[in-house]
């Protein structure tokens, strides 16, 4: 009878330890996921800005070529 009680107490203590360990691991994992999400958002914002700059450069190059051809015809 004593061995059954000891086994039950050991099982409960082990279960509590596992639950606490998992909750701490989950909290750490959530913090890391939040940090990674923030980095991904910054990266995506940088990509959007780069794409916008590429569009602006293409427009500027087109304007420069147009002006060059206009001035080339006047000479």
mmJSON file of the N, C-alpha and C atoms, coordinates in Angstrom:
{"data_MODEL":{"atom_site":{
"group_PDB":["ATOM","ATOM","ATOM","ATOM","ATOM","ATOM","ATOM","ATOM","ATOM","ATOM","ATOM","ATOM","ATOM","ATOM","ATOM","ATOM","ATOM","ATOM","ATOM","ATOM","ATOM","ATOM","ATOM","ATOM","ATOM","ATOM","ATOM","ATOM","ATOM","ATOM","ATOM","ATOM","ATOM","ATOM","ATOM","ATOM","ATOM","ATOM","ATOM","ATOM","ATOM","ATOM","ATOM","ATOM","ATOM","ATOM","ATOM","ATOM","ATOM","ATOM","ATOM","ATOM","ATOM","ATOM","ATOM","ATOM","ATOM","ATOM","ATOM","ATOM","ATOM","ATOM","ATOM","ATOM","ATOM","ATOM","ATOM","ATOM","ATOM","ATOM","ATOM","ATOM","ATOM","ATOM","ATOM","ATOM","ATOM","ATOM","ATOM","ATOM","ATOM","ATOM","ATOM","ATOM","ATOM","ATOM","ATOM","ATOM","ATOM","ATOM","ATOM","ATOM","ATOM","ATOM","ATOM","ATOM","ATOM","ATOM","ATOM","ATOM","ATOM","ATOM","ATOM","ATOM","ATOM","ATOM","ATOM","ATOM","ATOM","ATOM","ATOM","ATOM","ATOM","ATOM","ATOM","ATOM","ATOM","ATOM","ATOM","ATOM","ATOM","ATOM","ATOM","ATOM","ATOM","ATOM","ATOM","ATOM","ATOM","ATOM","ATOM","ATOM","ATOM","ATOM","ATOM","ATOM","ATOM","ATOM","ATOM","ATOM","ATOM","ATOM","ATOM","ATOM","ATOM","ATOM","ATOM","ATOM","ATOM","ATOM","ATOM","ATOM","ATOM","ATOM","ATOM","ATOM","ATOM","ATOM","ATOM","ATOM","ATOM","ATOM","ATOM","ATOM","ATOM","ATOM","ATOM","ATOM","ATOM","ATOM","ATOM","ATOM","ATOM","ATOM","ATOM","ATOM","ATOM","ATOM","ATOM","ATOM","ATOM","ATOM","ATOM","ATOM","ATOM","ATOM","ATOM","ATOM","ATOM","ATOM","ATOM","ATOM","ATOM","ATOM","ATOM","ATOM","ATOM","ATOM","ATOM","ATOM","ATOM","ATOM","ATOM","ATOM","ATOM","ATOM","ATOM","ATOM","ATOM","ATOM","ATOM","ATOM","ATOM","ATOM","ATOM","ATOM","ATOM","ATOM","ATOM","ATOM","ATOM","ATOM","ATOM","ATOM","ATOM"],
"id":[1,2,3,4,5,6,7,8,9,10,11,12,13,14,15,16,17,18,19,20,21,22,23,24,25,26,27,28,29,30,31,32,33,34,35,36,37,38,39,40,41,42,43,44,45,46,47,48,49,50,51,52,53,54,55,56,57,58,59,60,61,62,63,64,65,66,67,68,69,70,71,72,73,74,75,76,77,78,79,80,81,82,83,84,85,86,87,88,89,90,91,92,93,94,95,96,97,98,99,100,101,102,103,104,105,106,107,108,109,110,111,112,113,114,115,116,117,118,119,120,121,122,123,124,125,126,127,128,129,130,131,132,133,134,135,136,137,138,139,140,141,142,143,144,145,146,147,148,149,150,151,152,153,154,155,156,157,158,159,160,161,162,163,164,165,166,167,168,169,170,171,172,173,174,175,176,177,178,179,180,181,182,183,184,185,186,187,188,189,190,191,192,193,194,195,196,197,198,199,200,201,202,203,204,205,206,207,208,209,210,211,212,213,214,215,216,217,218,219,220,221,222,223,224,225],
"type_symbol":["N","C","C","N","C","C","N","C","C","N","C","C","N","C","C","N","C","C","N","C","C","N","C","C","N","C","C","N","C","C","N","C","C","N","C","C","N","C","C","N","C","C","N","C","C","N","C","C","N","C","C","N","C","C","N","C","C","N","C","C","N","C","C","N","C","C","N","C","C","N","C","C","N","C","C","N","C","C","N","C","C","N","C","C","N","C","C","N","C","C","N","C","C","N","C","C","N","C","C","N","C","C","N","C","C","N","C","C","N","C","C","N","C","C","N","C","C","N","C","C","N","C","C","N","C","C","N","C","C","N","C","C","N","C","C","N","C","C","N","C","C","N","C","C","N","C","C","N","C","C","N","C","C","N","C","C","N","C","C","N","C","C","N","C","C","N","C","C","N","C","C","N","C","C","N","C","C","N","C","C","N","C","C","N","C","C","N","C","C","N","C","C","N","C","C","N","C","C","N","C","C","N","C","C","N","C","C","N","C","C","N","C","C","N","C","C","N","C","C","N","C","C","N","C","C"],
"label_atom_id":["N","CA","C","N","CA","C","N","CA","C","N","CA","C","N","CA","C","N","CA","C","N","CA","C","N","CA","C","N","CA","C","N","CA","C","N","CA","C","N","CA","C","N","CA","C","N","CA","C","N","CA","C","N","CA","C","N","CA","C","N","CA","C","N","CA","C","N","CA","C","N","CA","C","N","CA","C","N","CA","C","N","CA","C","N","CA","C","N","CA","C","N","CA","C","N","CA","C","N","CA","C","N","CA","C","N","CA","C","N","CA","C","N","CA","C","N","CA","C","N","CA","C","N","CA","C","N","CA","C","N","CA","C","N","CA","C","N","CA","C","N","CA","C","N","CA","C","N","CA","C","N","CA","C","N","CA","C","N","CA","C","N","CA","C","N","CA","C","N","CA","C","N","CA","C","N","CA","C","N","CA","C","N","CA","C","N","CA","C","N","CA","C","N","CA","C","N","CA","C","N","CA","C","N","CA","C","N","CA","C","N","CA","C","N","CA","C","N","CA","C","N","CA","C","N","CA","C","N","CA","C","N","CA","C","N","CA","C","N","CA","C","N","CA","C","N","CA","C","N","CA","C","N","CA","C","N","CA","C","N","CA","C"],
"label_alt_id":[null,null,null,null,null,null,null,null,null,null,null,null,null,null,null,null,null,null,null,null,null,null,null,null,null,null,null,null,null,null,null,null,null,null,null,null,null,null,null,null,null,null,null,null,null,null,null,null,null,null,null,null,null,null,null,null,null,null,null,null,null,null,null,null,null,null,null,null,null,null,null,null,null,null,null,null,null,null,null,null,null,null,null,null,null,null,null,null,null,null,null,null,null,null,null,null,null,null,null,null,null,null,null,null,null,null,null,null,null,null,null,null,null,null,null,null,null,null,null,null,null,null,null,null,null,null,null,null,null,null,null,null,null,null,null,null,null,null,null,null,null,null,null,null,null,null,null,null,null,null,null,null,null,null,null,null,null,null,null,null,null,null,null,null,null,null,null,null,null,null,null,null,null,null,null,null,null,null,null,null,null,null,null,null,null,null,null,null,null,null,null,null,null,null,null,null,null,null,null,null,null,null,null,null,null,null,null,null,null,null,null,null,null,null,null,null,null,null,null,null,null,null,null,null,null],
"label_comp_id":["UNK","UNK","UNK","UNK","UNK","UNK","UNK","UNK","UNK","UNK","UNK","UNK","UNK","UNK","UNK","UNK","UNK","UNK","UNK","UNK","UNK","UNK","UNK","UNK","UNK","UNK","UNK","UNK","UNK","UNK","UNK","UNK","UNK","UNK","UNK","UNK","UNK","UNK","UNK","UNK","UNK","UNK","UNK","UNK","UNK","UNK","UNK","UNK","UNK","UNK","UNK","UNK","UNK","UNK","UNK","UNK","UNK","UNK","UNK","UNK","UNK","UNK","UNK","UNK","UNK","UNK","UNK","UNK","UNK","UNK","UNK","UNK","UNK","UNK","UNK","UNK","UNK","UNK","UNK","UNK","UNK","UNK","UNK","UNK","UNK","UNK","UNK","UNK","UNK","UNK","UNK","UNK","UNK","UNK","UNK","UNK","UNK","UNK","UNK","UNK","UNK","UNK","UNK","UNK","UNK","UNK","UNK","UNK","UNK","UNK","UNK","UNK","UNK","UNK","UNK","UNK","UNK","UNK","UNK","UNK","UNK","UNK","UNK","UNK","UNK","UNK","UNK","UNK","UNK","UNK","UNK","UNK","UNK","UNK","UNK","UNK","UNK","UNK","UNK","UNK","UNK","UNK","UNK","UNK","UNK","UNK","UNK","UNK","UNK","UNK","UNK","UNK","UNK","UNK","UNK","UNK","UNK","UNK","UNK","UNK","UNK","UNK","UNK","UNK","UNK","UNK","UNK","UNK","UNK","UNK","UNK","UNK","UNK","UNK","UNK","UNK","UNK","UNK","UNK","UNK","UNK","UNK","UNK","UNK","UNK","UNK","UNK","UNK","UNK","UNK","UNK","UNK","UNK","UNK","UNK","UNK","UNK","UNK","UNK","UNK","UNK","UNK","UNK","UNK","UNK","UNK","UNK","UNK","UNK","UNK","UNK","UNK","UNK","UNK","UNK","UNK","UNK","UNK","UNK","UNK","UNK","UNK","UNK","UNK","UNK"],
"label_asym_id":["A","A","A","A","A","A","A","A","A","A","A","A","A","A","A","A","A","A","A","A","A","A","A","A","A","A","A","A","A","A","A","A","A","A","A","A","A","A","A","A","A","A","A","A","A","A","A","A","A","A","A","A","A","A","A","A","A","A","A","A","A","A","A","A","A","A","A","A","A","A","A","A","A","A","A","A","A","A","A","A","A","A","A","A","A","A","A","A","A","A","A","A","A","A","A","A","A","A","A","A","A","A","A","A","A","A","A","A","A","A","A","A","A","A","A","A","A","A","A","A","A","A","A","A","A","A","A","A","A","A","A","A","A","A","A","A","A","A","A","A","A","A","A","A","A","A","A","A","A","A","A","A","A","A","A","A","A","A","A","A","A","A","A","A","A","A","A","A","A","A","A","A","A","A","A","A","A","A","A","A","A","A","A","A","A","A","A","A","A","A","A","A","A","A","A","A","A","A","A","A","A","A","A","A","A","A","A","A","A","A","A","A","A","A","A","A","A","A","A","A","A","A","A","A","A"],
"label_entity_id":["1","1","1","1","1","1","1","1","1","1","1","1","1","1","1","1","1","1","1","1","1","1","1","1","1","1","1","1","1","1","1","1","1","1","1","1","1","1","1","1","1","1","1","1","1","1","1","1","1","1","1","1","1","1","1","1","1","1","1","1","1","1","1","1","1","1","1","1","1","1","1","1","1","1","1","1","1","1","1","1","1","1","1","1","1","1","1","1","1","1","1","1","1","1","1","1","1","1","1","1","1","1","1","1","1","1","1","1","1","1","1","1","1","1","1","1","1","1","1","1","1","1","1","1","1","1","1","1","1","1","1","1","1","1","1","1","1","1","1","1","1","1","1","1","1","1","1","1","1","1","1","1","1","1","1","1","1","1","1","1","1","1","1","1","1","1","1","1","1","1","1","1","1","1","1","1","1","1","1","1","1","1","1","1","1","1","1","1","1","1","1","1","1","1","1","1","1","1","1","1","1","1","1","1","1","1","1","1","1","1","1","1","1","1","1","1","1","1","1","1","1","1","1","1","1"],
"label_seq_id":[1,1,1,2,2,2,3,3,3,4,4,4,5,5,5,6,6,6,7,7,7,8,8,8,9,9,9,10,10,10,11,11,11,12,12,12,13,13,13,14,14,14,15,15,15,16,16,16,17,17,17,18,18,18,19,19,19,20,20,20,21,21,21,22,22,22,23,23,23,24,24,24,25,25,25,26,26,26,27,27,27,28,28,28,29,29,29,30,30,30,31,31,31,32,32,32,33,33,33,34,34,34,35,35,35,36,36,36,37,37,37,38,38,38,39,39,39,40,40,40,41,41,41,42,42,42,43,43,43,44,44,44,45,45,45,46,46,46,47,47,47,48,48,48,49,49,49,50,50,50,51,51,51,52,52,52,53,53,53,54,54,54,55,55,55,56,56,56,57,57,57,58,58,58,59,59,59,60,60,60,61,61,61,62,62,62,63,63,63,64,64,64,65,65,65,66,66,66,67,67,67,68,68,68,69,69,69,70,70,70,71,71,71,72,72,72,73,73,73,74,74,74,75,75,75],
"pdbx_PDB_ins_code":[null,null,null,null,null,null,null,null,null,null,null,null,null,null,null,null,null,null,null,null,null,null,null,null,null,null,null,null,null,null,null,null,null,null,null,null,null,null,null,null,null,null,null,null,null,null,null,null,null,null,null,null,null,null,null,null,null,null,null,null,null,null,null,null,null,null,null,null,null,null,null,null,null,null,null,null,null,null,null,null,null,null,null,null,null,null,null,null,null,null,null,null,null,null,null,null,null,null,null,null,null,null,null,null,null,null,null,null,null,null,null,null,null,null,null,null,null,null,null,null,null,null,null,null,null,null,null,null,null,null,null,null,null,null,null,null,null,null,null,null,null,null,null,null,null,null,null,null,null,null,null,null,null,null,null,null,null,null,null,null,null,null,null,null,null,null,null,null,null,null,null,null,null,null,null,null,null,null,null,null,null,null,null,null,null,null,null,null,null,null,null,null,null,null,null,null,null,null,null,null,null,null,null,null,null,null,null,null,null,null,null,null,null,null,null,null,null,null,null,null,null,null,null,null,null],
"Cartn_x":[0.82,0.0,0.868,1.938,2.827,3.452,3.791,4.434,3.483,2.188,1.199,1.106,1.094,1.024,2.285,3.442,4.703,4.716,4.244,4.196,3.261,2.108,1.167,1.77,2.409,3.028,4.144,4.949,6.029,5.465,4.394,3.759,3.228,2.591,2.038,3.166,4.219,5.344,5.999,6.158,6.728,5.844,4.543,3.603,3.669,3.72,3.815,5.122,6.21,7.502,7.483,6.879,6.796,5.934,4.823,3.934,4.651,5.35,6.088,7.198,7.903,8.981,8.438,7.329,6.733,6.228,5.671,5.163,6.314,7.437,8.597,9.172,9.24,9.743,8.835,7.545,6.589,6.747,6.953,7.12,8.368,9.465,10.7,10.498,9.818,9.571,8.703,7.715,6.861,7.663,8.57,9.42,10.305,10.87,11.717,10.9,9.699,8.842,8.465,8.178,7.852,9.035,10.235,11.428,11.652,11.467,11.637,10.589,9.361,8.299,8.642,9.189,9.58,10.675,11.653,12.72,12.178,11.251,10.66,9.892,9.168,8.417,9.367,10.483,11.472,12.042,12.336,12.873,11.867,10.612,9.586,9.429,9.526,9.435,10.613,11.796,12.973,12.798,12.251,12.019,11.024,9.968,8.988,9.631,10.485,11.167,12.124,12.83,13.754,12.995,11.863,11.051,10.593,10.174,9.74,10.907,12.095,13.264,13.61,13.498,13.771,12.799,11.546,10.561,10.911,11.29,11.644,12.879,13.869,15.071,14.728,13.841,13.442,12.762,11.912,11.247,12.273,13.222,14.25,15.12,15.491,16.281,15.518,14.248,13.414,13.372,13.212,13.19,14.527,15.621,16.941,17.127,16.729,16.842,15.992,14.787,13.91,14.546,15.069,15.718,16.964,17.703,18.907,18.532,17.499,17.074,16.517,15.855,15.328,16.472,17.463,18.578,19.495,19.555,20.378,19.811,18.515,17.873,18.032,18.226,18.335,19.731,20.696,22.076,22.338],
"Cartn_y":[-1.191,0.0,1.26,1.205,2.364,2.648,1.571,1.766,2.431,2.167,2.797,4.289,4.641,6.053,6.783,6.169,6.78,6.952,5.96,6.045,7.161,7.3,8.378,9.748,9.895,11.182,11.507,10.522,10.725,11.122,10.46,10.781,12.2,12.625,13.986,15.014,14.777,15.716,15.793,14.661,14.645,15.402,15.187,15.874,17.383,17.835,19.276,19.833,19.097,19.544,19.667,18.702,18.74,19.909,20.133,21.248,22.581,22.755,24.011,24.19,23.133,23.204,23.566,22.955,23.254,24.686,25.19,26.566,27.564,27.285,28.172,28.092,26.893,26.731,27.433,27.331,27.992,29.51,30.041,31.492,31.97,31.222,31.59,31.515,30.477,30.321,31.462,31.879,32.992,34.282,34.513,35.709,35.673,34.512,34.399,34.584,34.053,34.218,35.678,36.367,37.796,38.595,38.283,38.984,38.694,37.452,37.09,37.769,37.846,38.523,39.989,40.623,42.036,42.204,41.287,41.364,41.155,40.231,39.962,41.183,41.839,43.045,44.156,44.317,45.321,44.979,43.704,43.275,43.536,43.196,43.419,44.9,45.738,47.184,47.659,47.116,47.47,47.053,45.881,45.411,46.33,46.733,47.647,48.972,49.499,50.764,50.613,49.493,49.246,49.176,48.498,48.401,49.787,50.625,51.986,52.796,52.642,53.355,52.907,51.615,51.124,51.731,51.862,52.489,53.955,54.665,56.073,56.257,55.371,55.455,55.205,54.254,53.967,55.188,55.855,57.062,58.162,58.331,59.359,59.073,57.798,57.447,57.73,57.439,57.715,59.221,60.013,61.471,61.98,61.43,61.846,61.516,60.305,59.921,60.814,61.141,62.016,63.4,63.953,65.257,65.212,64.121,63.99,63.978,63.228,63.171,64.511,65.239,66.559,67.537,67.522,68.455,68.035,66.757,66.263,66.714,66.788,67.22,68.705,69.514,70.974,71.395,70.554,70.956,70.886],
"Cartn_z":[0.0,0.0,0.0,0.769,0.842,-0.531,-1.247,-2.543,-3.536,-3.435,-4.306,-4.014,-2.739,-2.348,-2.805,-2.598,-3.01,-4.532,-5.281,-6.735,-7.183,-6.528,-6.877,-6.59,-5.44,-5.089,-6.085,-6.414,-7.382,-8.745,-9.15,-10.421,-10.455,-9.358,-9.297,-9.326,-8.556,-8.531,-9.913,-10.57,-11.911,-12.893,-12.809,-13.683,-13.481,-12.242,-11.959,-12.521,-12.355,-12.878,-14.393,-15.067,-16.525,-16.982,-16.319,-16.683,-16.506,-15.401,-15.178,-16.211,-16.498,-17.485,-18.868,-19.243,-20.55,-20.633,-19.543,-19.58,-19.714,-19.044,-19.185,-20.595,-21.135,-22.499,-23.493,-23.287,-24.179,-24.096,-22.888,-22.733,-23.469,-23.347,-24.04,-25.553,-25.998,-27.425,-27.958,-27.206,-27.639,-27.741,-26.799,-26.87,-28.117,-28.4,-29.586,-30.861,-30.894,-32.071,-32.247,-31.151,-31.24,-31.784,-31.309,-31.79,-33.277,-33.671,-35.076,-35.949,-35.456,-36.195,-36.412,-35.391,-35.518,-36.574,-36.573,-37.562,-38.976,-39.124,-40.442,-40.924,-40.02,-40.406,-40.845,-40.142,-40.546,-41.919,-42.13,-43.418,-44.536,-44.306,-45.323,-45.629,-44.603,-44.816,-45.669,-45.409,-46.195,-47.652,-47.879,-49.246,-49.955,-49.259,-49.861,-50.225,-49.33,-49.618,-50.799,-50.873,-51.979,-53.3,-53.309,-54.514,-54.957,-54.011,-54.322,-54.888,-54.289,-54.802,-56.218,-56.49,-57.843,-58.845,-58.459,-59.345,-59.573,-58.52,-58.643,-59.532,-59.393,-60.213,-61.678,-61.931,-63.312,-63.933,-63.175,-63.676,-63.923,-62.997,-63.156,-64.379,-64.587,-65.763,-67.05,-67.04,-68.212,-68.481,-67.425,-67.576,-68.115,-67.62,-68.069,-69.549,-69.943,-71.348,-72.241,-71.787,-72.561,-72.72,-71.637,-71.708,-72.599,-72.531,-73.346,-74.829,-75.172,-76.579,-77.055,-76.188,-76.569,-76.818,-75.954,-76.124,-77.262,-77.545,-78.626,-79.98,-80.087,-81.338,-81.583,-80.568,-80.719,-81.138,-80.989,-81.306,-82.73],
"occupancy":[1.0,1.0,1.0,1.0,1.0,1.0,1.0,1.0,1.0,1.0,1.0,1.0,1.0,1.0,1.0,1.0,1.0,1.0,1.0,1.0,1.0,1.0,1.0,1.0,1.0,1.0,1.0,1.0,1.0,1.0,1.0,1.0,1.0,1.0,1.0,1.0,1.0,1.0,1.0,1.0,1.0,1.0,1.0,1.0,1.0,1.0,1.0,1.0,1.0,1.0,1.0,1.0,1.0,1.0,1.0,1.0,1.0,1.0,1.0,1.0,1.0,1.0,1.0,1.0,1.0,1.0,1.0,1.0,1.0,1.0,1.0,1.0,1.0,1.0,1.0,1.0,1.0,1.0,1.0,1.0,1.0,1.0,1.0,1.0,1.0,1.0,1.0,1.0,1.0,1.0,1.0,1.0,1.0,1.0,1.0,1.0,1.0,1.0,1.0,1.0,1.0,1.0,1.0,1.0,1.0,1.0,1.0,1.0,1.0,1.0,1.0,1.0,1.0,1.0,1.0,1.0,1.0,1.0,1.0,1.0,1.0,1.0,1.0,1.0,1.0,1.0,1.0,1.0,1.0,1.0,1.0,1.0,1.0,1.0,1.0,1.0,1.0,1.0,1.0,1.0,1.0,1.0,1.0,1.0,1.0,1.0,1.0,1.0,1.0,1.0,1.0,1.0,1.0,1.0,1.0,1.0,1.0,1.0,1.0,1.0,1.0,1.0,1.0,1.0,1.0,1.0,1.0,1.0,1.0,1.0,1.0,1.0,1.0,1.0,1.0,1.0,1.0,1.0,1.0,1.0,1.0,1.0,1.0,1.0,1.0,1.0,1.0,1.0,1.0,1.0,1.0,1.0,1.0,1.0,1.0,1.0,1.0,1.0,1.0,1.0,1.0,1.0,1.0,1.0,1.0,1.0,1.0,1.0,1.0,1.0,1.0,1.0,1.0,1.0,1.0,1.0,1.0,1.0,1.0,1.0,1.0,1.0,1.0,1.0,1.0],
"B_iso_or_equiv":[0.0,0.0,0.0,0.0,0.0,0.0,0.0,0.0,0.0,0.0,0.0,0.0,0.0,0.0,0.0,0.0,0.0,0.0,0.0,0.0,0.0,0.0,0.0,0.0,0.0,0.0,0.0,0.0,0.0,0.0,0.0,0.0,0.0,0.0,0.0,0.0,0.0,0.0,0.0,0.0,0.0,0.0,0.0,0.0,0.0,0.0,0.0,0.0,0.0,0.0,0.0,0.0,0.0,0.0,0.0,0.0,0.0,0.0,0.0,0.0,0.0,0.0,0.0,0.0,0.0,0.0,0.0,0.0,0.0,0.0,0.0,0.0,0.0,0.0,0.0,0.0,0.0,0.0,0.0,0.0,0.0,0.0,0.0,0.0,0.0,0.0,0.0,0.0,0.0,0.0,0.0,0.0,0.0,0.0,0.0,0.0,0.0,0.0,0.0,0.0,0.0,0.0,0.0,0.0,0.0,0.0,0.0,0.0,0.0,0.0,0.0,0.0,0.0,0.0,0.0,0.0,0.0,0.0,0.0,0.0,0.0,0.0,0.0,0.0,0.0,0.0,0.0,0.0,0.0,0.0,0.0,0.0,0.0,0.0,0.0,0.0,0.0,0.0,0.0,0.0,0.0,0.0,0.0,0.0,0.0,0.0,0.0,0.0,0.0,0.0,0.0,0.0,0.0,0.0,0.0,0.0,0.0,0.0,0.0,0.0,0.0,0.0,0.0,0.0,0.0,0.0,0.0,0.0,0.0,0.0,0.0,0.0,0.0,0.0,0.0,0.0,0.0,0.0,0.0,0.0,0.0,0.0,0.0,0.0,0.0,0.0,0.0,0.0,0.0,0.0,0.0,0.0,0.0,0.0,0.0,0.0,0.0,0.0,0.0,0.0,0.0,0.0,0.0,0.0,0.0,0.0,0.0,0.0,0.0,0.0,0.0,0.0,0.0,0.0,0.0,0.0,0.0,0.0,0.0,0.0,0.0,0.0,0.0,0.0,0.0],
"pdbx_formal_charge":[null,null,null,null,null,null,null,null,null,null,null,null,null,null,null,null,null,null,null,null,null,null,null,null,null,null,null,null,null,null,null,null,null,null,null,null,null,null,null,null,null,null,null,null,null,null,null,null,null,null,null,null,null,null,null,null,null,null,null,null,null,null,null,null,null,null,null,null,null,null,null,null,null,null,null,null,null,null,null,null,null,null,null,null,null,null,null,null,null,null,null,null,null,null,null,null,null,null,null,null,null,null,null,null,null,null,null,null,null,null,null,null,null,null,null,null,null,null,null,null,null,null,null,null,null,null,null,null,null,null,null,null,null,null,null,null,null,null,null,null,null,null,null,null,null,null,null,null,null,null,null,null,null,null,null,null,null,null,null,null,null,null,null,null,null,null,null,null,null,null,null,null,null,null,null,null,null,null,null,null,null,null,null,null,null,null,null,null,null,null,null,null,null,null,null,null,null,null,null,null,null,null,null,null,null,null,null,null,null,null,null,null,null,null,null,null,null,null,null,null,null,null,null,null,null],
"auth_seq_id":[1,1,1,2,2,2,3,3,3,4,4,4,5,5,5,6,6,6,7,7,7,8,8,8,9,9,9,10,10,10,11,11,11,12,12,12,13,13,13,14,14,14,15,15,15,16,16,16,17,17,17,18,18,18,19,19,19,20,20,20,21,21,21,22,22,22,23,23,23,24,24,24,25,25,25,26,26,26,27,27,27,28,28,28,29,29,29,30,30,30,31,31,31,32,32,32,33,33,33,34,34,34,35,35,35,36,36,36,37,37,37,38,38,38,39,39,39,40,40,40,41,41,41,42,42,42,43,43,43,44,44,44,45,45,45,46,46,46,47,47,47,48,48,48,49,49,49,50,50,50,51,51,51,52,52,52,53,53,53,54,54,54,55,55,55,56,56,56,57,57,57,58,58,58,59,59,59,60,60,60,61,61,61,62,62,62,63,63,63,64,64,64,65,65,65,66,66,66,67,67,67,68,68,68,69,69,69,70,70,70,71,71,71,72,72,72,73,73,73,74,74,74,75,75,75],
"auth_comp_id":["UNK","UNK","UNK","UNK","UNK","UNK","UNK","UNK","UNK","UNK","UNK","UNK","UNK","UNK","UNK","UNK","UNK","UNK","UNK","UNK","UNK","UNK","UNK","UNK","UNK","UNK","UNK","UNK","UNK","UNK","UNK","UNK","UNK","UNK","UNK","UNK","UNK","UNK","UNK","UNK","UNK","UNK","UNK","UNK","UNK","UNK","UNK","UNK","UNK","UNK","UNK","UNK","UNK","UNK","UNK","UNK","UNK","UNK","UNK","UNK","UNK","UNK","UNK","UNK","UNK","UNK","UNK","UNK","UNK","UNK","UNK","UNK","UNK","UNK","UNK","UNK","UNK","UNK","UNK","UNK","UNK","UNK","UNK","UNK","UNK","UNK","UNK","UNK","UNK","UNK","UNK","UNK","UNK","UNK","UNK","UNK","UNK","UNK","UNK","UNK","UNK","UNK","UNK","UNK","UNK","UNK","UNK","UNK","UNK","UNK","UNK","UNK","UNK","UNK","UNK","UNK","UNK","UNK","UNK","UNK","UNK","UNK","UNK","UNK","UNK","UNK","UNK","UNK","UNK","UNK","UNK","UNK","UNK","UNK","UNK","UNK","UNK","UNK","UNK","UNK","UNK","UNK","UNK","UNK","UNK","UNK","UNK","UNK","UNK","UNK","UNK","UNK","UNK","UNK","UNK","UNK","UNK","UNK","UNK","UNK","UNK","UNK","UNK","UNK","UNK","UNK","UNK","UNK","UNK","UNK","UNK","UNK","UNK","UNK","UNK","UNK","UNK","UNK","UNK","UNK","UNK","UNK","UNK","UNK","UNK","UNK","UNK","UNK","UNK","UNK","UNK","UNK","UNK","UNK","UNK","UNK","UNK","UNK","UNK","UNK","UNK","UNK","UNK","UNK","UNK","UNK","UNK","UNK","UNK","UNK","UNK","UNK","UNK","UNK","UNK","UNK","UNK","UNK","UNK","UNK","UNK","UNK","UNK","UNK","UNK"],
"auth_asym_id":["A","A","A","A","A","A","A","A","A","A","A","A","A","A","A","A","A","A","A","A","A","A","A","A","A","A","A","A","A","A","A","A","A","A","A","A","A","A","A","A","A","A","A","A","A","A","A","A","A","A","A","A","A","A","A","A","A","A","A","A","A","A","A","A","A","A","A","A","A","A","A","A","A","A","A","A","A","A","A","A","A","A","A","A","A","A","A","A","A","A","A","A","A","A","A","A","A","A","A","A","A","A","A","A","A","A","A","A","A","A","A","A","A","A","A","A","A","A","A","A","A","A","A","A","A","A","A","A","A","A","A","A","A","A","A","A","A","A","A","A","A","A","A","A","A","A","A","A","A","A","A","A","A","A","A","A","A","A","A","A","A","A","A","A","A","A","A","A","A","A","A","A","A","A","A","A","A","A","A","A","A","A","A","A","A","A","A","A","A","A","A","A","A","A","A","A","A","A","A","A","A","A","A","A","A","A","A","A","A","A","A","A","A","A","A","A","A","A","A","A","A","A","A","A","A"],
"auth_atom_id":["N","CA","C","N","CA","C","N","CA","C","N","CA","C","N","CA","C","N","CA","C","N","CA","C","N","CA","C","N","CA","C","N","CA","C","N","CA","C","N","CA","C","N","CA","C","N","CA","C","N","CA","C","N","CA","C","N","CA","C","N","CA","C","N","CA","C","N","CA","C","N","CA","C","N","CA","C","N","CA","C","N","CA","C","N","CA","C","N","CA","C","N","CA","C","N","CA","C","N","CA","C","N","CA","C","N","CA","C","N","CA","C","N","CA","C","N","CA","C","N","CA","C","N","CA","C","N","CA","C","N","CA","C","N","CA","C","N","CA","C","N","CA","C","N","CA","C","N","CA","C","N","CA","C","N","CA","C","N","CA","C","N","CA","C","N","CA","C","N","CA","C","N","CA","C","N","CA","C","N","CA","C","N","CA","C","N","CA","C","N","CA","C","N","CA","C","N","CA","C","N","CA","C","N","CA","C","N","CA","C","N","CA","C","N","CA","C","N","CA","C","N","CA","C","N","CA","C","N","CA","C","N","CA","C","N","CA","C","N","CA","C","N","CA","C","N","CA","C","N","CA","C","N","CA","C","N","CA","C","N","CA","C"],
"pdbx_PDB_model_num":[1,1,1,1,1,1,1,1,1,1,1,1,1,1,1,1,1,1,1,1,1,1,1,1,1,1,1,1,1,1,1,1,1,1,1,1,1,1,1,1,1,1,1,1,1,1,1,1,1,1,1,1,1,1,1,1,1,1,1,1,1,1,1,1,1,1,1,1,1,1,1,1,1,1,1,1,1,1,1,1,1,1,1,1,1,1,1,1,1,1,1,1,1,1,1,1,1,1,1,1,1,1,1,1,1,1,1,1,1,1,1,1,1,1,1,1,1,1,1,1,1,1,1,1,1,1,1,1,1,1,1,1,1,1,1,1,1,1,1,1,1,1,1,1,1,1,1,1,1,1,1,1,1,1,1,1,1,1,1,1,1,1,1,1,1,1,1,1,1,1,1,1,1,1,1,1,1,1,1,1,1,1,1,1,1,1,1,1,1,1,1,1,1,1,1,1,1,1,1,1,1,1,1,1,1,1,1,1,1,1,1,1,1,1,1,1,1,1,1,1,1,1,1,1,1]
}}}
